[in-house]
Amino acid sequence: MLNLSLQQQGLALRARKISSVELTQLYLDRISTHNPVLNAYVTVDAAKSLAQAQAADVRLAVGAADPLTGIPIAQKDIFCAQGWRTTCGSKMLDNFISPYDAHVISLFNGAGAVNLGKTNMDEFAMGSSNETSYFGPVRNPWDIKAVPGGSSGGAASAVAARLCAAATGTDTGGSIRQPAALCGITGIKPTYGTVSRYGMIAFASSLDQAGPMARSAQDCALMLNVMTGHDARDSTSLQRDKEDYARDLHRPLKGLRIGLPKEFFAEGLSQDVAACVQAAVAEYQKLGATVVDISLPNAKLAVPVYYVLAPAEASSNLSRFDGVRYGYRAPDYTDLTDMYEKTRAQGFGEEVKRRIMIGTYVLSHGYYDAYYLQAQKIRRLIAQDFVEAFKQCDVIMGPTSPSTAFNLGEKGDDPVQMYLSDIYTIAVNLAGLPGMSIPCGTGANGLPVGLQIIGDYFKEAQMLGVAHQYQLATDWHSRAPQGL
Amino acid sequence: MITYWPYYNKVFAMSLTTQDVQKIARLARLAMNQAEIEAARAQLSGIFELIAEMQAVDTRGIAPMSHAQELSQQLREDVVTEANQREAFQAIAPQVEGGLYLVPQVIE
């Protein structure tokens, strides 16, 4: 049952071969067994999940089920869910019980999916290893000494370890794709504006985008069908016709033009990762695709540009955490300013404070033009590179991450080293394009390698088809960690 | 060939001083002791070295890109759409009294 696709689980539920309560309990039992080691979930509330499962069973019994009705989904703890503790991985929100639902949560509720719990994450989604969470690091089920990636590391670990049927994630600079790669699962960040950000705790609003993390491209398509759609409560939510993201899954690859950016295969990429990505491209050629050499000359600037723009937006977004209306407040203070300063110093972790400070500095008087405006101009150059590239190819492929999962503590106290682990994913967020990661092999240490697929704006269905055809021909996506 | 824009070069060449970090911490409303300021200074300087790679790019004539989609601001009717949930919201506040959020006295 645990290795069945979402579609197969849905069929089993609708055929009454298993009830949603039984399926939910199966996952809850696995969480009890494995979460003490993996730490993938921050909050599990069996009573709430089982109540939703019971309601789903009623819906299934009367034949009013949607494709995901009764299926247990793990929600990243960045999504506000009414009555659920919603922490965003921070001490600041340790005691925060959300009074409302994020749009994504209400869509899953409407579809009859079961909220299986809230997954661990880097604090305020700032990190690439899940080590910045106030609730402790998540472990990679392929090797518990290794990180799962971040910031959606709890989601990736939970999907890989079969502690949920599928999960939600968010991606500001690679936070769906990099952990998907490091944990050997499939994840897609859709075009910016496709999934509503309402109730999704903001990090960098011009880059944040939610998406699914699951065991296959086909599962991701079913998840996206639920998650997307216009929402008037998010001013950047796009008004587009509802689409079926599974419509191109069976389209043959003959004639597909794959662009390989030379900058993604340059210095800094591990040999074992390069070998797996090249083998995957060769497999695509066998399936009828052709390869085009392309160039993204400004892609190398994505990391510096991102570390101006994202902290700038974060410093503004996180100014709301002041100890007045919700969340943590310091116990002792002398006056209002002292209360703000102590609340924020005690409530935020080191990485979050670091990024608030970078953002505050680059937006401050005298530096705005040199940093913020310059970064926004280079952002346009980076986006234009993609526009040029997509004149020559249908999808772009390359590595998701420069290496397989590294060990906990390995990147130590050097934030710059950590930032560089998102070197291939960040440009996609800056351009607002859809990007995904699928498993395509194992590296020298036996850990999973991810193939990144970047599509043109709104080409998610095509990308999912491209991924699905590979997953029909190979079995990397269906491999599971041993010992679980 | 790399084109340097002299003005940016000058701004980027500056390294952060202890006073800079103190000022940033104050603007960001983050209490920091002397040791934390020193540690932050070292780490922020490393990050700004990374950011300084931007200086080599000639961006004259390039329009800043603030968003992935070029959209005009969406507008809606000026009507109340949210229900009043004062009690639900105040139930999770650190300190409330008589329906008001309590903070330390601001005006003497």
Interface residues (C-beta under 8 A of the other chain):
Chain A: N95 F96 I97 P99 Y100 T191 Y192 G193 S206 L207 A232 S235 T236 L238 N298 K300 L301 V303 P304 V305 Y307 V308 S315 S319 D322 G323 V324 R325 Y326 G327 Y328 R329 Y333 T334 D335 L336 T337 D338 M339 Y340 E341 K342 R344 A345 F348 K353 R354 I356 M357 I358 T360 Y361 S364 Y367 A370 Y371 L373 Q374 A375 Q376 K377 I378 R379 R380 L381 A383 D413 D414 P415 V416 Y419 L430 A431 G432 L433
Chain B: Y7 Y8 V11 F12 D20 V21 I24 A25 L27 A28 R29 L30 A31 M32 A40 Q43 L44 G46 I47 F48 E49 L50 I51 A52 E53 M54 Q55 V57 T59 I62 A63 P64 M65 S66 H67 A68 Q69 L71 Q73 Q74 R76 Q85 A88 F89 A91 I92 A93 P94 Q95 Y101 V103 P104 Q105 V106
